[in-house]
Amino acid sequence: MIDLHLYDNMNQTAQILIALAVMLFSGFLLTRITKLLRLPNVSGYIIAGIIIGPHVLNFIPSGIIPNMSFVSDIALAFIAFGVGKFFKKEVLKKAGIKIIIITLFESLMAMALITAAMMFIFKLDWKLSLLLGAIASATAPASTLMTIKQYRAEGNFVEVLLQVIALDNIICLFIFSVVSSIAGATESVRAIDIIKPLLYNISMIVIGVALALVLRMLLRNRSKDNRLIIVFGSLLALAGVCSMFNVSPLLSCLVFATIYVNITDDTYLFHQIDNFTPPIMCLFFVLSGANLNIKALETVGLIGLAFVGIRFVGKYLGGFTGALVARESKEVRNYIGLALIPQASVAIGLSVLACRILPEESGNILSAIVLSSSVLYEFIGPGLAKLSLFLSGAIKKDQPKDEVKENSMVVVATIEEDHQALSDDSNTQSEV
């Protein structure tokens, strides 16, 4: 570890700005290497974060990282907004019950296997096991979405995958709400401590719906630049209100986007935003890597490794079984589970709430498992997502990677066209 005194003579603003610059450049440089290894950009970002973080080179000291928590909130807001646009009413009608079946199976299978393994193999407290199982049901959409964009994947497999990862966290939040109520029922935790987070989430969803209605009026007859300013401000405001009440912005921003796209059918706005999000996503994943305490893996030991492996099995078997029951294609059955492995933002947020319910010792175990495994999942997840997209045929072998296309101001009526336009906007991410 390198002991840097560079930051000692800087004020807080300078420290954060210099650290952000280091994170962006390190993320960029590492993607030059990961591209040679044919790994997704996300893997390069996370590796960069680990290398420059406080536990390796210490280019980003641990004292600065807490001051950058706003990066995660902003990134989550834009991630959720990007996912929400795929919940167009015509797509949901076309998908019907199939997406719900697949999502329920992959979420509940992971939860069941983790809970059983923690209780009966590792003899952990049943409350700790149940909460770990609930958290295991979550899937982080960011790395999978960036992999889809980078390799310009498209087709039925991508459509199903996007809807599953968007619905996954809604189901996870519901599962966790039920489980946390059960786990906290016999503890000294007051009922209001369980009800308040639920009420806050519901309130943020209502605000998201209202904001979508307001946004529709505000964007009428606005210039391209002003539309972008207004939607950026709306997302930052919504993320800020969520942070005020310690609520993840994921659900409210997802609802915000879903309502907006269904009442306006304005998909071009989302393509505008996509042109500005790569630096935010880079910072988010580099910061995730910097947060990884490598020694934390030693703390949880075999239990942590088992959590990673068993959840992987649960997600894969659940996705396969759900797709089989839903009578989806062979490609969806065999490979969708590989793309559901990443786990980060939602899981980390839920672990904080779970620690309030559990005794201190159990809470520390849960926190160590979730924090360390989340970053590990984000490291291996993009590679598995790419593998699933390639094996399913969503990535075409002869597809040009550096072809630059101009977007036209059109209303995209189907999700197939939406995926293609989204890929066109992100072509700069795949340049070498």
Secondary structure, DSSP 8 states (H G I E B T S, - for coil): -----GGGGS-HHHHHHHHHHHHHHHHHHHHHHHHHTT--HHHHHHHHHHHHSTTTT-SS-TTTGGGGHHHHHHHHHHHHHHHHTT--HHHHHHHTHHHHHHHHHHHHHHHHHHHHIIIIIS---HHHHHHHHHHHT----HHHHHHHHHTT--SHHHHHHHHHHHHHHHHHHHHHHHHHHHHHTTSS--HHHHHHHHHHHHHHHHHHHHHHHHHHHHTTT--HHHHHHHHHHHHHHHHHHHHHTT--HHHHHHHHHHHHHHHH---HHHHHHHTT-HHHHHHHHHHHHHH--HHHHHHHHHHHHHHHHHHHHHHHHHHHHHHHHTT--HHHHHHGGGGG----HHHHHHHHHHHHHS-HHHHHHHHHHHHHHHHHHHHHHHHHHHHHHHHTT-S-TT--SS------S----SHHHHHHHHHHHTGGGG--
